[in-house]
Amino acid sequence: MATIYDIGLGAGFNILMATIFLLIFAFLRLQPINDRIFFPKWYLKGMRDSPSSAGAAVTKYVNLNVRSYLKFLSWMPAALKMPEEELIEHAGLDSVVYLRIYLTGLKIFVPITILAFAVLVPVNWTNDTLEGLKVVHSDIDKLSISNIPYGSKRFIAHLVMAYVFTFWTCYVLKNEYERVATMRLRFLASEKRRPDQFTVLVRNIPPDPDESVSELVEHFFLVNHPDHYLKHQV
């Protein structure tokens, strides 16, 4: 049996842990020794030099600039306002997909929460089933489906909302997957051609007494994919 105090305590603990992890991330991100970890794309493009290559021994590993710690979250609003194409160029495709995961969560759960409070909470709260059963319960339990008596027509509301929530979740996920897939295809098309983009890893090749593994692989791809096969390596 959960109470408001239990829920508040759990929420407070989770918020505290999230804040601690955010502060740890922000601190590590500002340290020169981790610069290549958080800005690899800038190094590949030659837009950034390693801060640990010059300066005093301490400043090669620890950021002593106090002002940078005061505005350690300034990059978050800028990243959210940046267009997706510019953000891909700036931080890479993974960063855009990571942000879209959070936006997808908001798109799914905000409407579901509003509908649940507008429809299901009144349906559950306006019953007195738990009072009649004389069981130990709290006000939170009155918000749940356990406060509806067996055989009540109010279960129809839960059934309809279950279909609505499922449909909305699938609809949002479908649109987001299509958008991310399109972004990935455009990103790959805009990149320079590399051998790893056209490489296929084949495992568990069955043995053939008449051919070696190398001959078997070459024969298979020449027969089935003659227009796309270039070479192989065993």
Order of alpha helices (4+ residues) and beta strands (2+ residues): alpha-alpha-alpha-alpha-alpha-alpha-alpha-alpha-alpha-alpha-alpha
